Amino acid sequence: MIEKEDVFNNVVDFLFKLEGFYSNDLDDIGGETVYGISKKYHPEWEGWKYLKECKEKGWTVDMERLKGMAKRFYYENYYKDYVIESGNWNEVRFLCAVNIGKNAEKRIYEKSGKSFFDYIVNMVDYYIKISYKGKNIKFLRGWIRRIIKIYWWMRGKEK
């Protein structure tokens, strides 16, 4: 039997693959991110303080420490909101909520009637709709690829 901590580590490690380490795209409304954690929306995250301190003191960033901070953030702010067990598609809900926010994810879940297939289709539809706002069109391909990667990961065939 897989322990809940193992399930969390598995899903958050996959999340880090989706998010990458660092981004600061001027066209992204989330702005600067580390492991997908937006400085604009989560300025209180302990990792921002740590990175600032490293820069000011000329320290080398301890990547494992920073990753641990990101894992704690995701556990406290997202993961605990979902009942996640290995093979439970709420793992997909967690991965999507991190990207679009918990409220938008909840609306998509409810609209889907708890159907996994409908949920995936509704996520794609959501991304298409928001791609028309501002400069979001440049992110559409990546968002669609994200959903495809999540789908295959959930099916046990990570690509």
Z-matrix of the N, CA and C atoms (Angstrom, degrees):
N
C 1 1.449
C 2 1.533 1 109.47
N 3 1.315 2 116.53 1 136.24
C 4 1.456 3 121.40 2 -179.25
C 5 1.522 4 108.58 3 -85.02
N 6 1.323 5 115.81 4 130.96
C 7 1.460 6 121.12 5 178.11
C 8 1.522 7 109.73 6 -76.54
N 9 1.332 8 115.89 7 152.67
C 10 1.469 9 120.94 8 -179.19
C 11 1.531 10 111.60 9 -57.67
N 12 1.324 11 118.44 10 -35.93
C 13 1.468 12 120.58 11 179.03
C 14 1.523 13 110.54 12 -63.98
N 15 1.329 14 117.44 13 -39.19
C 16 1.462 15 121.39 14 176.90
C 17 1.525 16 110.98 15 -64.25
N 18 1.336 17 116.36 16 -39.92
C 19 1.468 18 121.01 17 178.28
C 20 1.520 19 109.23 18 -63.44
N 21 1.324 20 116.78 19 -46.97
C 22 1.464 21 120.48 20 178.66
C 23 1.527 22 110.99 21 -58.25
N 24 1.323 23 116.65 22 -49.35
C 25 1.472 24 119.78 23 -178.87
C 26 1.526 25 111.27 24 -60.18
N 27 1.313 26 116.98 25 -39.24
C 28 1.461 27 121.50 26 179.55
C 29 1.526 28 110.72 27 -63.52
N 30 1.339 29 116.98 28 -48.55
C 31 1.459 30 120.22 29 -176.66
C 32 1.527 31 111.17 30 -70.55
N 33 1.326 32 117.97 31 -38.35
C 34 1.467 33 119.40 32 -178.80
C 35 1.535 34 110.80 33 -73.37
N 36 1.320 35 118.43 34 -32.54
C 37 1.470 36 120.16 35 174.52
C 38 1.531 37 110.56 36 -63.91
N 39 1.328 38 116.52 37 -39.19
C 40 1.464 39 119.85 38 175.50
C 41 1.531 40 110.06 39 -66.08
N 42 1.325 41 116.63 40 -40.59
C 43 1.466 42 120.57 41 177.05
C 44 1.529 43 110.65 42 -56.94
N 45 1.322 44 117.16 43 -43.34
C 46 1.467 45 120.24 44 -179.76
C 47 1.531 46 111.26 45 -63.56
N 48 1.320 47 117.30 46 -33.06
C 49 1.469 48 120.18 47 174.78
C 50 1.530 49 110.56 48 -65.87
N 51 1.331 50 116.45 49 -39.38
C 52 1.462 51 120.33 50 178.92
C 53 1.525 52 111.42 51 -67.56
N 54 1.309 53 116.25 52 -44.01
C 55 1.462 54 121.38 53 -173.43
C 56 1.520 55 113.80 54 -81.57
N 57 1.332 56 116.84 55 -29.12
C 58 1.455 57 118.68 56 -173.05
C 59 1.515 58 110.28 57 75.01
N 60 1.326 59 116.60 58 -179.52
C 61 1.462 60 119.38 59 -176.40
C 62 1.525 61 112.44 60 -84.46
N 63 1.324 62 117.51 61 -55.00
C 64 1.470 63 120.20 62 -171.16
C 65 1.516 64 111.13 63 -138.95
N 66 1.323 65 115.53 64 141.80
C 67 1.464 66 121.83 65 174.54
C 68 1.515 67 108.97 66 -148.43
N 69 1.316 68 115.55 67 144.07
C 70 1.456 69 120.84 68 174.44
C 71 1.525 70 108.58 69 -148.39
N 72 1.323 71 115.44 70 60.19
C 73 1.461 72 122.07 71 -179.58
C 74 1.527 73 108.58 72 -79.16
N 75 1.319 74 116.67 73 122.32
C 76 1.467 75 121.39 74 -177.72
C 77 1.523 76 112.97 75 -61.87
N 78 1.331 77 117.46 76 -23.63
C 79 1.465 78 121.33 77 179.61
C 80 1.532 79 113.12 78 -86.25
N 81 1.313 80 117.24 79 -8.66
C 82 1.462 81 121.68 80 -179.21
C 83 1.531 82 108.75 81 -86.68
N 84 1.329 83 116.86 82 121.87
C 85 1.464 84 119.03 83 -177.65
C 86 1.521 85 112.40 84 -63.46
N 87 1.336 86 117.45 85 -20.43
C 88 1.462 87 121.04 86 177.10
C 89 1.514 88 113.01 87 -75.71
N 90 1.343 89 116.20 88 -17.53
C 91 1.459 90 120.31 89 178.82
C 92 1.519 91 112.68 90 68.51
N 93 1.305 92 115.08 91 -142.77
C 94 1.463 93 122.43 92 -176.78
C 95 1.527 94 110.45 93 -67.55
N 96 1.324 95 116.36 94 132.14
C 97 1.462 96 121.07 95 178.69
C 98 1.522 97 111.08 96 -135.92
N 99 1.306 98 115.14 97 149.19
C 100 1.461 99 123.55 98 171.22
C 101 1.523 100 105.77 99 -127.30
N 102 1.326 101 116.68 100 122.95
C 103 1.469 102 122.44 101 -176.10
C 104 1.541 103 110.83 102 51.53
N 105 1.323 104 116.50 103 31.80
C 106 1.461 105 121.48 104 178.01
C 107 1.519 106 114.59 105 84.52
N 108 1.322 107 117.99 106 0.34
C 109 1.465 108 121.64 107 179.31
C 110 1.527 109 107.91 108 -88.96
N 111 1.314 110 115.66 109 115.23
C 112 1.460 111 122.50 110 -175.39
C 113 1.524 112 111.59 111 -80.48
N 114 1.320 113 114.76 112 127.14
C 115 1.467 114 119.66 113 177.00
C 116 1.528 115 110.79 114 -65.14
N 117 1.333 116 116.61 115 -33.45
C 118 1.469 117 121.23 116 179.95
C 119 1.526 118 111.24 117 -64.97
N 120 1.318 119 116.99 118 -44.57
C 121 1.459 120 121.11 119 -175.90
C 122 1.525 121 114.01 120 -92.43
N 123 1.327 122 117.01 121 -18.33
C 124 1.474 123 120.87 122 -178.28
C 125 1.533 124 110.52 123 -136.26
N 126 1.343 125 117.13 124 58.84
C 127 1.474 126 119.35 125 -177.63
C 128 1.527 127 112.96 126 -66.84
N 129 1.335 128 116.80 127 -17.33
C 130 1.465 129 120.92 128 -178.71
C 131 1.530 130 113.04 129 -81.11
N 132 1.339 131 117.54 130 -8.60
C 133 1.471 132 119.92 131 -177.84
C 134 1.523 133 109.84 132 -57.69
N 135 1.321 134 116.34 133 132.26
C 136 1.457 135 122.48 134 -176.45
C 137 1.529 136 113.28 135 -59.13
N 138 1.313 137 117.48 136 -24.89
C 139 1.470 138 120.64 137 179.68
C 140 1.520 139 113.14 138 -64.89
N 141 1.337 140 116.99 139 -33.17
C 142 1.473 141 119.59 140 178.69
C 143 1.520 142 110.35 141 -65.32
N 144 1.326 143 116.99 142 -42.05
C 145 1.467 144 121.19 143 178.27
C 146 1.533 145 109.93 144 -64.12
N 147 1.323 146 115.37 145 -42.79
C 148 1.471 147 120.19 146 -179.82
C 149 1.529 148 110.72 147 -62.50
N 150 1.322 149 117.60 148 -45.41
C 151 1.470 150 120.75 149 179.82
C 152 1.524 151 111.60 150 -63.29
N 153 1.320 152 116.61 151 -40.39
C 154 1.470 153 120.90 152 178.33
C 155 1.525 154 109.92 153 -62.67
N 156 1.329 155 116.05 154 -44.46
C 157 1.465 156 120.82 155 179.89
C 158 1.532 157 110.89 156 -62.66
N 159 1.324 158 116.64 157 -41.94
C 160 1.467 159 120.38 158 178.20
C 161 1.526 160 110.64 159 -60.63
N 162 1.317 161 115.62 160 -43.83
C 163 1.466 162 120.32 161 -178.91
C 164 1.530 163 110.69 162 -64.77
N 165 1.318 164 116.11 163 -46.29
C 166 1.470 165 120.85 164 -178.05
C 167 1.527 166 112.23 165 -64.49
N 168 1.321 167 117.16 166 -36.11
C 169 1.468 168 121.14 167 -175.85
C 170 1.522 169 113.41 168 -97.25
N 171 1.352 170 115.66 169 -1.38
C 172 1.460 171 119.03 170 179.30
C 173 1.514 172 114.00 171 72.16
N 174 1.317 173 116.07 172 24.07
C 175 1.462 174 120.73 173 -179.73
C 176 1.519 175 110.56 174 -82.15
N 177 1.309 176 115.69 175 154.58
C 178 1.452 177 121.82 176 170.24
C 179 1.528 178 107.72 177 -81.41
N 180 1.312 179 116.05 178 134.53
C 181 1.467 180 120.03 179 -179.86
C 182 1.526 181 109.02 180 -70.95
N 183 1.316 182 116.18 181 127.28
C 184 1.463 183 122.44 182 174.30
C 185 1.533 184 106.42 183 -81.43
N 186 1.317 185 116.12 184 101.80
C 187 1.464 186 121.28 185 -173.38
C 188 1.531 187 112.22 186 -63.28
N 189 1.319 188 117.35 187 -36.07
C 190 1.467 189 119.45 188 178.81
C 191 1.522 190 110.73 189 -67.50
N 192 1.313 191 116.66 190 -37.59
C 193 1.466 192 120.52 191 176.92
C 194 1.529 193 109.85 192 -64.63
N 195 1.335 194 116.51 193 -45.15
C 196 1.462 195 121.09 194 179.65
C 197 1.529 196 111.01 195 -63.17
N 198 1.324 197 115.58 196 -40.76
C 199 1.473 198 119.69 197 178.24
C 200 1.528 199 110.07 198 -64.60
N 201 1.319 200 117.70 199 -38.17
C 202 1.465 201 121.55 200 176.37
C 203 1.519 202 111.64 201 -62.08
N 204 1.333 203 116.48 202 -39.36
C 205 1.464 204 120.76 203 176.86
C 206 1.529 205 110.40 204 -64.05
N 207 1.319 206 116.40 205 -40.89
C 208 1.467 207 120.81 206 178.98
C 209 1.527 208 110.15 207 -66.00
N 210 1.324 209 117.32 208 -40.99
C 211 1.469 210 120.12 209 178.48
C 212 1.527 211 110.69 210 -61.82
N 213 1.329 212 116.71 211 -43.30
C 214 1.475 213 119.59 212 178.76
C 215 1.528 214 110.62 213 -62.36
N 216 1.339 215 115.75 214 -41.89
C 217 1.467 216 120.38 215 178.84
C 218 1.524 217 110.34 216 -58.61
N 219 1.335 218 117.32 217 -49.42
C 220 1.463 219 120.47 218 -177.88
C 221 1.522 220 111.81 219 -66.25
N 222 1.322 221 116.40 220 -36.05
C 223 1.459 222 118.67 221 178.86
C 224 1.530 223 110.36 222 -64.66
N 225 1.332 224 116.12 223 -49.52
C 226 1.469 225 121.18 224 -176.35
C 227 1.524 226 113.25 225 -70.18
N 228 1.322 227 117.97 226 -37.92
C 229 1.457 228 121.49 227 -170.39
C 230 1.527 229 115.32 228 -98.26
N 231 1.327 230 117.41 229 -16.19
C 232 1.464 231 119.69 230 -177.61
C 233 1.527 232 112.73 231 -134.79
N 234 1.317 233 115.81 232 -55.12
C 235 1.463 234 120.75 233 -169.61
C 236 1.530 235 112.57 234 -58.40
N 237 1.327 236 117.67 235 -42.60
C 238 1.466 237 120.95 236 -177.49
C 239 1.524 238 112.61 237 -63.20
N 240 1.330 239 116.87 238 -19.18
C 241 1.467 240 120.32 239 -179.62
C 242 1.526 241 113.06 240 -77.13
N 243 1.316 242 116.59 241 -8.87
C 244 1.461 243 120.45 242 -177.24
C 245 1.525 244 109.26 243 -122.14
N 246 1.321 245 115.73 244 140.50
C 247 1.460 246 120.45 245 175.18
C 248 1.522 247 105.63 246 -83.63
N 249 1.314 248 115.92 247 103.87
C 250 1.457 249 118.90 248 -172.73
C 251 1.525 250 110.42 249 -117.02
N 252 1.291 251 114.04 250 123.98
C 253 1.453 252 123.17 251 173.44
C 254 1.517 253 106.23 252 -130.19
N 255 1.300 254 117.33 253 156.63
C 256 1.458 255 119.54 254 -178.42
C 257 1.525 256 110.61 255 -56.46
N 258 1.315 257 115.94 256 129.70
C 259 1.450 258 121.26 257 179.30
C 260 1.516 259 113.65 258 88.39
N 261 1.320 260 117.52 259 -8.24
C 262 1.458 261 122.54 260 -179.98
C 263 1.526 262 108.05 261 -80.75
N 264 1.317 263 117.74 262 128.01
C 265 1.457 264 117.72 263 -174.87
C 266 1.512 265 113.93 264 -73.49
N 267 1.340 266 117.49 265 1.21
C 268 1.460 267 119.59 266 169.58
C 269 1.528 268 111.16 267 -63.38
N 270 1.339 269 116.55 268 -18.89
C 271 1.466 270 119.42 269 171.46
C 272 1.522 271 109.42 270 -58.90
N 273 1.320 272 116.86 271 -40.21
C 274 1.463 273 122.27 272 177.69
C 275 1.523 274 109.40 273 -64.33
N 276 1.310 275 116.75 274 -42.48
C 277 1.470 276 120.28 275 178.39
C 278 1.519 277 110.71 276 -59.83
N 279 1.307 278 117.46 277 -42.90
C 280 1.465 279 121.96 278 177.13
C 281 1.528 280 110.38 279 -59.34
N 282 1.332 281 116.60 280 -48.91
C 283 1.467 282 120.86 281 -178.58
C 284 1.527 283 111.99 282 -61.76
N 285 1.312 284 117.34 283 -34.97
C 286 1.467 285 121.13 284 178.77
C 287 1.524 286 111.51 285 -77.48
N 288 1.327 287 117.89 286 -39.87
C 289 1.464 288 121.34 287 -179.31
C 290 1.525 289 111.19 288 -61.01
N 291 1.313 290 116.28 289 -36.64
C 292 1.462 291 120.33 290 177.95
C 293 1.526 292 110.39 291 -58.75
N 294 1.316 293 116.75 292 -36.33
C 295 1.465 294 121.61 293 -175.82
C 296 1.526 295 113.17 294 -85.57
N 297 1.310 296 118.31 295 -40.02
C 298 1.476 297 120.26 296 -173.36
C 299 1.519 298 113.43 297 -110.86
N 300 1.314 299 117.88 298 -6.69
C 301 1.462 300 121.27 299 -178.11
C 302 1.518 301 110.91 300 98.06
N 303 1.317 302 115.45 301 149.60
C 304 1.464 303 120.81 302 -176.03
C 305 1.524 304 112.96 303 -66.18
N 306 1.326 305 117.78 304 -37.30
C 307 1.467 306 119.59 305 -178.12
C 308 1.526 307 111.36 306 -67.86
N 309 1.331 308 117.49 307 -45.73
C 310 1.471 309 120.62 308 178.55
C 311 1.527 310 109.96 309 -63.95
N 312 1.323 311 116.82 310 -40.63
C 313 1.469 312 120.52 311 179.27
C 314 1.521 313 110.27 312 -62.19
N 315 1.326 314 117.25 313 -42.14
C 316 1.466 315 120.75 314 -179.44
C 317 1.532 316 110.91 315 -62.38
N 318 1.338 317 116.92 316 -41.13
C 319 1.476 318 120.11 317 178.19
C 320 1.528 319 110.54 318 -62.59
N 321 1.325 320 117.43 319 -40.06
C 322 1.467 321 120.90 320 179.20
C 323 1.529 322 110.17 321 -66.79
N 324 1.309 323 116.91 322 -41.74
C 325 1.462 324 121.43 323 178.47
C 326 1.528 325 110.55 324 -60.26
N 327 1.324 326 116.69 325 -47.89
C 328 1.462 327 120.84 326 -179.42
C 329 1.527 328 111.39 327 -65.10
N 330 1.310 329 117.38 328 -38.60
C 331 1.463 330 122.06 329 178.42
C 332 1.533 331 110.97 330 -65.02
N 333 1.314 332 116.26 331 -28.28
C 334 1.469 333 121.73 332 -175.30
C 335 1.520 334 113.48 333 -81.14
N 336 1.313 335 117.75 334 -8.66
C 337 1.459 336 119.89 335 -179.99
C 338 1.509 337 112.80 336 61.60
N 339 1.310 338 116.67 337 30.33
C 340 1.467 339 124.30 338 179.29
C 341 1.525 340 113.38 339 64.36
N 342 1.324 341 116.90 340 18.97
C 343 1.464 342 121.78 341 175.57
C 344 1.526 343 109.01 342 -91.78
N 345 1.326 344 116.47 343 122.61
C 346 1.465 345 121.04 344 -179.01
C 347 1.533 346 110.69 345 -59.15
N 348 1.311 347 117.22 346 -45.48
C 349 1.462 348 120.99 347 179.91
C 350 1.527 349 110.75 348 -60.29
N 351 1.328 350 117.11 349 -48.13
C 352 1.465 351 120.69 350 179.25
C 353 1.523 352 111.25 351 -61.89
N 354 1.320 353 116.26 352 -35.97
C 355 1.462 354 120.97 353 179.17
C 356 1.532 355 110.45 354 -61.49
N 357 1.315 356 116.76 355 -47.90
C 358 1.472 357 121.20 356 179.65
C 359 1.530 358 109.96 357 -60.91
N 360 1.332 359 117.03 358 -45.77
C 361 1.466 360 121.01 359 179.21
C 362 1.527 361 110.38 360 -62.27
N 363 1.324 362 117.09 361 -42.36
C 364 1.458 363 120.54 362 179.58
C 365 1.525 364 112.60 363 -67.19
N 366 1.325 365 117.74 364 -31.30
C 367 1.467 366 120.54 365 174.79
C 368 1.532 367 109.64 366 -64.95
N 369 1.318 368 116.47 367 -45.58
C 370 1.465 369 120.16 368 178.33
C 371 1.528 370 109.73 369 -60.18
N 372 1.327 371 116.44 370 -45.38
C 373 1.459 372 120.81 371 178.95
C 374 1.533 373 111.18 372 -60.08
N 375 1.310 374 116.87 373 -41.70
C 376 1.469 375 121.50 374 177.92
C 377 1.530 376 110.47 375 -59.15
N 378 1.323 377 116.08 376 -47.87
C 379 1.468 378 119.87 377 -179.28
C 380 1.532 379 111.15 378 -62.78
N 381 1.318 380 116.85 379 -39.37
C 382 1.471 381 119.62 380 178.19
C 383 1.531 382 109.70 381 -62.09
N 384 1.316 383 116.85 382 -44.67
C 385 1.473 384 120.22 383 -179.27
C 386 1.521 385 112.12 384 -62.39
N 387 1.327 386 118.05 385 -44.44
C 388 1.470 387 118.72 386 -177.73
C 389 1.529 388 112.12 387 -77.86
N 390 1.323 389 116.51 388 -12.61
C 391 1.473 390 118.50 389 178.95
C 392 1.525 391 111.67 390 -67.95
N 393 1.329 392 117.66 391 -17.70
C 394 1.460 393 121.40 392 179.78
C 395 1.525 394 112.58 393 -81.83
N 396 1.320 395 117.04 394 -8.17
C 397 1.465 396 121.01 395 -178.57
C 398 1.528 397 110.29 396 -90.34
N 399 1.326 398 115.96 397 131.72
C 400 1.465 399 120.41 398 176.82
C 401 1.520 400 112.35 399 53.11
N 402 1.315 401 115.76 400 -130.93
C 403 1.466 402 121.87 401 -178.69
C 404 1.527 403 111.59 402 -103.71
N 405 1.331 404 116.03 403 21.38
C 406 1.462 405 121.19 404 -176.55
C 407 1.524 406 114.09 405 -63.49
N 408 1.317 407 118.79 406 -21.42
C 409 1.471 408 120.09 407 -177.42
C 410 1.526 409 111.06 408 -55.98
N 411 1.310 410 116.76 409 -31.14
C 412 1.470 411 119.28 410 -179.06
C 413 1.532 412 112.52 411 -67.85
N 414 1.337 413 116.89 412 -16.83
C 415 1.468 414 120.96 413 -179.81
C 416 1.526 415 113.23 414 -96.72
N 417 1.336 416 117.79 415 -9.88
C 418 1.467 417 120.88 416 -172.68
C 419 1.525 418 112.63 417 -57.40
N 420 1.309 419 116.64 418 -47.78
C 421 1.483 420 119.14 419 -179.03
C 422 1.530 421 110.79 420 -57.80
N 423 1.321 422 117.04 421 -42.84
C 424 1.464 423 120.86 422 178.96
C 425 1.511 424 112.51 423 -64.98
N 426 1.334 425 116.38 424 -39.23
C 427 1.462 426 119.91 425 178.46
C 428 1.522 427 111.36 426 -64.85
N 429 1.326 428 116.02 427 -41.56
C 430 1.474 429 120.07 428 178.53
C 431 1.530 430 109.77 429 -65.05
N 432 1.324 431 116.44 430 -43.21
C 433 1.474 432 119.73 431 177.36
C 434 1.533 433 110.48 432 -61.19
N 435 1.315 434 116.99 433 -36.19
C 436 1.462 435 121.27 434 178.35
C 437 1.526 436 109.72 435 -59.98
N 438 1.331 437 116.89 436 -48.07
C 439 1.466 438 120.92 437 -179.69
C 440 1.534 439 110.52 438 -62.60
N 441 1.313 440 117.27 439 -41.23
C 442 1.471 441 120.57 440 178.18
C 443 1.527 442 110.32 441 -62.95
N 444 1.331 443 116.93 442 -44.37
C 445 1.470 444 120.15 443 178.74
C 446 1.529 445 110.88 444 -62.10
N 447 1.331 446 116.02 445 -42.10
C 448 1.465 447 119.61 446 178.57
C 449 1.524 448 109.86 447 -63.17
N 450 1.301 449 117.64 448 -44.06
C 451 1.466 450 121.71 449 179.10
C 452 1.533 451 110.45 450 -56.78
N 453 1.332 452 116.80 451 -51.26
C 454 1.460 453 119.89 452 -177.82
C 455 1.524 454 111.75 453 -67.81
N 456 1.324 455 116.96 454 -35.73
C 457 1.465 456 120.25 455 177.38
C 458 1.521 457 109.99 456 -62.50
N 459 1.322 458 115.89 457 -44.19
C 460 1.455 459 119.89 458 179.48
C 461 1.529 460 111.71 459 -64.58
N 462 1.291 461 116.39 460 -31.44
C 463 1.468 462 120.76 461 177.94
C 464 1.533 463 111.72 462 -79.74
N 465 1.343 464 116.30 463 -1.08
C 466 1.452 465 120.50 464 178.55
C 467 1.510 466 113.63 465 82.03
N 468 1.332 467 116.60 466 19.49
C 469 1.464 468 120.94 467 -177.35
C 470 1.518 469 109.64 468 -129.57
N 471 1.320 470 115.83 469 54.34
C 472 1.454 471 120.52 470 -176.86
C 473 1.523 472 111.64 471 -50.02
N 474 1.348 473 115.13 472 130.40
C 475 1.463 474 120.57 473 179.62
C 476 1.489 475 110.43 474 -120.00
